[in-house]
Amino acid sequence: MSLTTEDDDAPPPDEDLDGADGIDMADSGAGDGIDQPPGSGEGHGGLVADARLAWFTAVVTVAGLVMRLVDLGERPLHHDESLDAWFSWRWLNGTFDGYDPVYHGPLRFYITGGFYWIFGDSVTSARLISALTGTLIILLPWFLRHQIGHVAAGAASVALAVSPSFLYYSRFAREDAFFAFLTLGFFVTLLGFIRRPRWWHPSVGALWLAAMWGVKESVFFIIFIVGAFVLVAVAAEVLSGADRPDERPLPAEATVPAIAVVGLLVSLLIIEHLHQSVFAILGIYGAGLAALAAYAVRRSIDRGFDPRHTAVLGAVTRNGPLPWLLGLGVFLVAFGVIFTVFGTRPGDFVGGFTDGVEYWIDERDNNRGSEPWTYYIRAVPIYEWFFIGLALIGGRRAWRTRSFVGGFLAFAAIFSFVLHSWAGERMPWLILHPVLPMLLLAGLGVAEIVENRRRVGFAALGALAVAGLIGTAVISYHASFTRADDPRELLSQAGQATPDVTATVARFHALDRAMRAEFGQPATLAVDSSDTWPWAFYFRDVPYRLFDGAAGPAPEADMIIVSKANELTAAADLSGHVGEPIQLRWWWFPDYDTGGAADWWHYFVDRTIWDNDDLGAVDQIVYVRAAGVRLENRLAELAID
C-alpha cells in the first residue's frame, strides 16, 4: 500500500521536515504509485509524453463532446429528467422552494437554470449540464498520469468517452453524470494530495465535497469509501513500518484490504437481520476500521517508528493544521451557499446535513425499482463487459505492484458495487457509481497489455482489446442513439417517455396556433393529475388546468389528457370530444426468476426480451374538442394540396 519514491518534487533525504510542518517525503514513499512505463515520469522524456498525452486527451475529449451533443434534445424526456428540468425552470422563475431530499441536492437546478437563461428553456438545455460534465470527466485522468502512467491515463479517457453507461447518462438530464464528474475530481485531488501534498489541496477537496453534497446524497457512500480506504491504508502502512523500525516501510500486502472487504460483506449480512439503518451499519463498520488504524499507529509508536514516515499520515501532517482549517471554512461557505439558496433560506443550512440522512433512513427498505440484489451483476456486464475484462487485468496489475492508486481504485470499485447492490434502491443510472473506478482500472489493464505486448499471450489480448473496443462502441451507439428511448434497453427501462408525448405536445401547439388564427383565442388544456410527468415541463408555459380524474368529470377544455385508469369517471361528459389513446411512459422489468443464461445471451445479442412481448406502460387518452379536430383535418387537407 506504500507509494514508490519517484517524486522529483520530494525534498532530498537530508532535508529536515520534523514536527507539524511535515515529514521526510523521501522516506515517506510519496511518489508515482505504480511501476510506470518509460517516459511517464518527469524530465525531457516526461514532457514529451505529457505533450503527446495532452493532444490525445484533447482529441478524445472533443470526440466525446460531439457524441454527447449530437441530437441531444431529440429523445423524449424521461420521468426523472422532467423533474430536474422543471425544478430548474422554477429556480429560474423564482418559484423554487429549496432543498428537498426526494429530488436530491439543488446545485444542478441553479446551473441548469443558468443554461435556460443563456440558451432558452429547452430539452437540450436541460441536458446540457450532463453533456458538459460528462465531457469534462474525460479530461480528469490526465491529472493521474504520473500515478497510473500515461498509457493508463489515455486509455481511461477513452473508456470514459465510449462507455455505454457514461455516454447514455451524459445525454440524460439527471444528476448522475454531474455527480460522477465531481466524484472523480475529488478522487484526483485526494490522490494528488497523497502524492505531493500542497496547502491548497484540502480547500479544493472541500469544494468538490460540498458540490457533491449539493448534488446527491450518494456523497455519504463516497465519504465512507474514501474514509474506509484511508483508514485501511494507514493501518497497513504503519504496521508494515512498525515491523521493521530501522528500515523504510515496506509495501503493505493486500491482506488487510481484502479482510476489510470480507469484513464489510459479513457485517452487512449479519446486521441486515437486525434491520438497522444503512448509516448505523456503516457507522459501526467505520468505527471498527478507525479502531484498527488507531491500534496500528499506537503499536508503531511503541516500537519506535514514526507513523508520519508513511504516505498517508505524512501527507496529512506535512503542511500543518492551517490548510485543514481553511478547507473546513471553504466547505462550510460553499455548503451554505448551495443549501440556503444563496442565503435566501438560511434555515435550510442544518437541513442540508440532516434532511437527506433522515429521508434515506426511512427509504432503506423501499426498493422503488423492485430489483433484486443481483441487479448490477446482471445489468453492468450487458453494457460494460469489455471494460470489466480490462479492469480485471488492471486489478491484477494493482495487486502485483501493490500501488496505492491501484489499490484505491480496486477498493472503490468493489465497495461501491457491494454498497449499491445492498442499498434499498437499485436503478440503472446508479450503474455509474461502481463503473467509474472500474473504468480507471481498465486503463491500468490497457497499460499492462501494452507493456507486455511482445509476449504471445498479451499480443492476443491486444487484438481482442481492439475488437472489444469496436464492439463496445457499437453497443454504446445503439443505446444512446438508435434505441435511446427503447424500454428494452436496461439503461432506459424505468419510466422513459414515449414518442407519443412529443407528438401530443406538438399537436397541442399546432391546435393553439390554428385556433388563434381561426377564432382569435388560444386553445385550452386540462391534464389529469394522476400522471403529470413529463407534462409539467412540456406545458410549463401553458396555463393548463390540473384536475383529479378519479374524482369526477374533466373540466371543459379544447384538449384534455386523461389517464386510462380514470376513463369512466373523467371522460363521462366528453361526448363532444374525439379521443385518441397514447402511451405516456413505458418500461420493461425483466423477470429474473425465469430468465436463464440463454435468455440473457439472446438479450445481449439483439435485446430480445423473454418475459413476453408486452412492455409495461402508463396509458392515457387525449381528447380534442370536435371543432378542433375538424380544424386539424382542414389544415391537413390544405397542407396536402
N, C-alpha and C positions, 0 to 999 in steps of 0.2 A: 504493500500500500504506500510505500515511500516513493517520493519523486526522484528522478535522476538529477544529476548535477551539471546539466549542460546550459545553465542560465548564465549568459555572459554579463548580465547586469548585476549578478550577485556580488557582494563585496568580497575581497580577497580573504583567504583563510586567516590572515593575521590581523584583520580589522576588528577592533573591539566594539561589539554591539551589545554589551551586557545591559541588564536591567530592563525597565519597561520600554526602552526605546527599540528593543528588538533582540535578535539573536544572530549568531554567525550563520548567514544563509548558505555559505558553502558547506557547512556541516549539516544544515537542515535537510538537504536533499531537494531543495526547491529548484525545479528545472522543467524540463520539457515533457515529463510524464510518461513517455514510452520510448522504446528504441526507435529512432526515426530513420527514414531513408536518407541517403546522401542529398545534401543541398537543402535540407529542411531547417537548418539552424541559422545562425547569424553570419555575418561576413559577406564577401562578394557573392559566393555561391548562394547564400541565403537570399540576398537581394534579387538575384536573377530568378530564383524560384518564386519569390514573393511577386515579382512583376508578372511572371507567367501565370501564376495562380490568380492574380488580380484581373488580368484580361479574361481568363477562362471564367471566373466567377461573374464578371460583368456580362459576358455573353449569355451565360446560363440564366442570370437574373433577368435580362431583357427578354429572353425567350419565355421565362416563367411569367413575366408581366403580360406579354401578349396572350399567352394561354389563359390568363385569368381575366383579361378584359374583353376578349372577343365574345360578342353576343351575350354580354353579362346580364342584360335585362330581359332576355328572351323567355327564360323558363318562368312559369307562374310562381308566385310566392308560396313557399311552404307555410304551414300554420305558424310555426315558431318565427320564421322570418317576418311575417306580417306583424307580429307583436313587436319585434325590435324596430321595424320600420315605423310603426305607429307611435311608439313611445318617443322615438327620436323626433318625429313630427310634432308631438305635443311639447317636447322641450323647446323646439324652435319657436312654437307659437305661445309659449309662456303658460301652458296648462299642465306642466309636468308636476307630479305630486311627490317626487322624491324617491328615495331608495325603498324598494320592495324586494325582499329576497326571493319571492316567487319568480321574478323576472331577472334576478341577478343584479350585479352592480351597474351603476348608471354611467360609467365613463364612456362607454361606446355610444350612448344616446347623445352625449354632448358632441362627440366627434362627428357622428353621422348627421346630427343637426347642422353642424358647420358645413358639411358637404351639401346638404339641402340648400343652405343659404347661398353657396357658391354656384352649384350646378343645377339647382332645382330639385324638388322632392319627387324623384322618380325611383323606380325599382333599381335601376343601375346605380343611382346614388346611395340607395340603402345597402347595396352590396359592396360598395367601394371600400369600406374600411377592411373588410375581409380580403378583398383582392389586393389591396396595397400592403397590408401586414403579411398576407400570405406570400407576397413577393419579397418583402424585406427580410423575411426569415431565411430566404435562400442565401443572403449575404452573410449571415451570422457565423457559419462555420469558418469563414476567413479568419476570424479572431481566435480560432482554436488551432491555427495551422502549426504553431510551434509546440503544441501539446500532442496533437494527434498526427502531425505530418501533413505535408502539402497534398499528397495524393488522397489521403483520407478526407481532408477538408473539401477538396474539389468534388470528390465522389459524394460526400454528404450533401453538398449543394445541389447536385444533380438529383439525388434521391428526394430532397425536399421539393424540387421543382416538378418532378413527374409522378411522385407518389399518388396513386388514385385517391386515397383518402384526403391528402393535403390539397390536391388540386380541386377536388369536389367542394370541400368546405372553405376553400379560398374564393369560391364563387357562390357563397351561401351567406345570407345576411343574419348569421348568428355570431355569438362572441367567440366561437371555438378557435378559429384561425388567429384572431387577435390575441387570445389567451396563450396559444402555443407560441406565438412570436414573443410575447412578454416572458414566458417561461424560459425559452431558450436564451433570451437576453440576460435573464437572471442567472442561468447556468454559466453562460460565458463570463459574466462578471465574477461569479464565485470562483471559477476555475482559474481565471486570470489573477485573482487576488491570492490564491494559494501559490500560484507560480511566481508572481512578483508583486508582493503587497504594496499598494500605493495608498496614500492618505485619502484619496477620493473614492476608492473602491466601496467603502461602506455607504457613502451617500448615493452613489449610482445604484448600488444594490437595493438601497431603501426605496429609490424611485421606482425600480422595477417591481418591487414587492407591493408598494402602495397601489401601483397601476393594476397589478394582478388582483389585488383585493377589491379594487373598484370595478372589476370586470366580472369575476365569478368566484363563488365560494370554493371552487376547486383549489384555491390557494391554500386551504388547510392541508390538503394532501401533499402539495408541493413543499410546504413548510415541514411536514412530517418526513417526507422522503429525504430532503436535504439534511434536516436535523439528525435523522437516524444514521445517515451515512457519515456525517461528520463525527458523531459520537463513536461509531464503529471504527472509523479511521484513526481517531485519537487513541482509542484503546489498543488497536493493532500496532500502531507506530510506537507508542511509549512502551508497550510490553516487549516488542522486539528489541527496542533500545535498552530497556532495563535488564534484559537477559545478558547483555554484553556492554556493561557500563564504560568499558575502556575503548570501545570501538564506535564507529559510526553506526547509526541504526540500520539494520538490515531490512530489505524489502519484506513486508509482512506477508505471510502466507494467506491464502484465500479462505482459510478455515473459519476465521471469525465472521467475515461477511456471510459465508454460507450458513453458519449456525444462526446468524441473525435472521436470515430469510426463513429458515426452517422454524425458528422460534416464533416468528410472526404468524406463519401458517398454523402452527399448533395453537398459539394463543387465540387466534380468530376462531378456530374450530371449537375450542373449549369454552371460551367466553360467550360465543354465539348462543350456546344453550342457556346462558344466564340472561339473555335478552337485554344486554347492556347497550348503551348508545355507542355509535361509532367513535365519538370523541372520548368516551370513557375508556374504550378498549385501546385506542391509540395512545391515550394519556398513560395508561398502565404500562404499555409496551415501551413508550418513550422514557418513562421513569426508570424502567429496568436497564435500558441502554445507558442512561445518564449515570446510574449507579455503577455499571461496568466501567465506563470511562473514568469516573472518579476513583474507583479502586485501582485502575491501571496507573493513573497519574500518581496516586499515593505510593504505590509499590515502586514505581520508577524513582521517586524522590528518596525513598528509604534505601534504595540500592545505589544512590549517588549519581543517578543520571538526571540531567536537567531536561524536563519534558519539553522545554522550549526549543530544544535541538531536534525538532521534528517539523515536518512541513506544515501541518495544520496549526498547532499551537504556536509555532514560530511566526506564521503569518498573522495570527490573531494578536500577538503581543508586540510585533515589531515596531509599530508606529505609536504605541501607547494608547491611552483611552480617548484622547480628544477626537480622532476620526469616528469612533463609535458613537460618541455623544452627538457629534454633528450629524451622523447618519440617522440617529434617532429623531433629531429635530426635523430633518428633511422628511422622514417618513410621516411624522405627525402632521406637518403642514400639508403635505400632498394628500394624505388621507382625509384631513379635514376639508380641504377644498373640494375633493370629489364627493364626499358623502353629505356635506352640508349644502350642496348645490351652490358652490362659490360663496358660502357664508350666508345665504338667504334662509337656510333652515338649520340653525345651529343645534337644535335639539336632536338632529339625526347623527351627530358625531358619535355618541356612545352606541346608538343603534347600529352603526356600521360594524361595530365589533360584535354585538350581541344578537342582533336580529337574525343574521344568517345562521349562526350556530343553533339558535332555538328552533328555527324553521326546519333545518335539515335533521335535527334530532327527531322532530315529530315525523319527518318524512322517511325515516330509516326503513320502516317496514312496508312502505308504499312503493311497490315495484310498478311504476306507471307504464313502463314499457312491456310489462308482463313477460320479460325474457328470463330464461334460466341462467344460472351462474356460469354456464358454459358458453354464453353468448359470444364473448370475444374470442374464445378458442375456435369457434366456428366461423365468425364473420371476418376477423382480421386476415386469415390466410386466403380468403376469396379474392382479396384485393392486393395484399402485401406479401404474397408468397415468395416473391423474388427477393425482397428486402429482408424477409425473415431468414432466408438461406444465407444471405451475405452477413446478417447480424450474428448468426451462429459462428461463422468464420471469424468475425470481428471479436466475438466473445472469447473464442479460443486464443486469439492474439492477446487480448487483455489478460487472460488467465496466465499465458506463458510469460508475459513481460511484467506482470504484477504492477501495472501502471496505475497511478491514482486516477487519471481521467478515464481510462478504460474501465477500471473497477466501478467508478461512479456511474458511468453510462449503463453498465450491466445491472448494477444495483437499482438504478432508477427505472429501467425497463421492467425488471422483474417485479419490483414493489408496486409500480403503477399498475401493471397487469393484474396483480393479486388484489390490490385495493379496489380497483374499478369492477373486477369480477365479483367481489364480495359485497360492495356497496349496493344499496337497495334499488337504485335506478340504473338501468343499462340501456343506453341509446346509441344509435350509430355515430352521432357526432362526437361522443366520448372516446371513440376509437383513437382520436388524435393524441390523447394523453399518453397511453403506453407506446404508441407508434413513434412518437417524437424521439426519445432516446434510442430507440431501435434503429432509426434511420442513420443516426450518427455512428452507431456500432456497425451498421452496414458499410459506412465509409471506411472504418478500420478493416472490414473484411476485404474491400477492394484493394486497400494498401497491402494486405497480406498476399493477395493473389499477384499483384504487380511485382512485389519484391521477390516472389518465388516463381516468376513466370517461366524461367528456364527449366524448371523441374517438370517432368512429364505430367504428373497429376494436376499441378496448378495451371499448366498450359491448357489442359482440357477444361478446367474450371473457368479460365478466362474466356474461352469460346462459349461456354454455357452462359456466362455472365452477360455477354453481348446479346445473345439470343433472349435471355431473360429480360433484359432492359427493353428490348424491342417489344416483347410480349406484354410487359407491364405498361408501356406507353400506349399500346393498342387498347388495353383494358381501361386505362385512365381516360383515353379519348372518348370511348363509348360511354363510360359512366358519367362524364361531365358534359357531353355534347349530344350524341345521338340518342342516349337513353336517360338524359338528365332528370326527366320528370316521370320516368317509368317506375312504378311502385315495386316491380320485381327486382330492382336494384336495392340491395340492403342499405346503401347509403341514403336512399330517399324514401325508405319504406314507411316512415311514421308521419303521416299527415301531409303528404305532398298535394298541393292544389292541382286540379286537372286543367287542361286547356279550355274546358267549359267556362272556367272563371274569367279568363281574359276575354273570351268571346262574349260573355254576358256583359262585362264592363264596356266593351266596345259597342255592343248593341244598345246599351242604355244611352251612351253619349251620342250615338248616331240618332236615336229616337229623340233625344233632347234637342239636338240641332234642328231636326225636322219639325218638331212641334213649335219651336221658337219661330221658324220661318213660316210655318203654315198658320199657326194660331196666335203667335205673338206671346206665348207663355212657355215657361220651362216644363219639362217632364218631371213628374213627382215620383218618389221612390219610397218603398217601405220594405223593411228587412226583418224577418223572423229572428228574435233574439236567441233562439235555441242554438243557432250556428251562425256566428257573426264574423268569424275569421276565415279568410283574409279580407272579407268585405269592408271591415272597418278602415283598413288602409286604402284599398282601391277606391272607396267612395268618400275619402276624407274631405273632399271639397264639395260634397253634395249634401244638402240639408235633408237627409232621409229620415223617415220615422222608424223607430225601433218598436216592435210590438211582440207580445208573448203569444206565439202561435198556438200554444197548448191551452190557453185560457179562453179563446173565443175567436170570432171572425177577424180577418185582417182589415185594416183601415183602407179607405179609398186612396188609390194611387194609380198612376199610369203603369208602373211596373212594380210588382210585388214578388218578393223572393220568400218562399215558404218551405220549411223543412218537410220532407216527405212524411215523417212521423206525425206531423200536425195537419196533414192534408184534410182530414174530416172536419176538424174544428175551424182552422184558419181559412180554408177555401170554401166554406159553406155558402157564402154570398158572392161568389166571383163568377156568376154566370155571364157577366158582360166582359169577361176576360178570356183570353186564349192561353192555355197552359202548355209549357214545354219542359219535360224532365231534364235535369242536368245532374252531374256529379260534382260536388264541391271539393272533396278531398278523397284520396284513395290510398290503399296500403296493401301490403302483403306481409303477414306474420307467419313464418314457417312453422309447421308442426314438427317440432324437434323429436317427438316420440315416434313419428312414422318415417321421418327422413333418414334413410340409411346412407352408407358410403357411396353407393351407386347414384342415389338421388343428388347428393351434394356434388358429385363429379359432373353429372349432367347439368346441374345448375351452374357450376363453374364454367363449363364449356359454352353453353348457349342461353343461360338464365331460364331454363325450363323449370317450372315450379311443379312440385309433386303433390301438393295437397289436393288441388283441383284447379280448374281454370277460372274460378271466380275470385276476384280481388275484393277486399273489403272497401266500402265507400260510404261517404255521407251523401245521401241523395236529397236533392231539393227540386222544387218546381218553380219555374219562372213564369209568372202570369203577367201578360201585357194586355192593356185595355184594347178591345176590338177595334176602336177607331185608330189606335196606334198601329195595330197590325196591318190595317188597310193602308195606312200611310206608308209603312215599311214596304208593303208589296208594290205600291205605286212607284216608289222611289227605285225599287229593284228593277221594275219593268223599264223605267226611264234609263237606268244605267245600262241595261241590256241593249236597248235601242240606240 
